[in-house]
């Protein structure tokens, strides 16, 4: 199964979940997603998702000076983002539950 296609459908949820734990700048979010097991996540996909969620009103930003190069733009979840995370997580759990039942049933019959 091509996990990159699955990832496209849940990247918003994954980014929101990572930012729920702690604010982060672009590459920090990429690194945390990869550390969580989403090893195929692309930098550009995450940066695009952060921008889109920000423009949708789910994230706020602030700039932190860096001693090692350019300033870093940090993203944080706001109230709207927490609501979106809650709704998206509920939808994901329901969808994953249905799919798990379908796959379990199909693999029992195939065995």
Secondary structure, DSSP 8 states (H G I E B T S, - for coil): --HHHHHHHHHHHHHHHHHHHS-EEHHHHHHHHHHTT-TT--HHHHHHHHHHHHHTTSEEEEEE--TTSS-EEEEEE-HHHHHHHHHHHHHHHHHHHHHHHHHHHHHHHH-
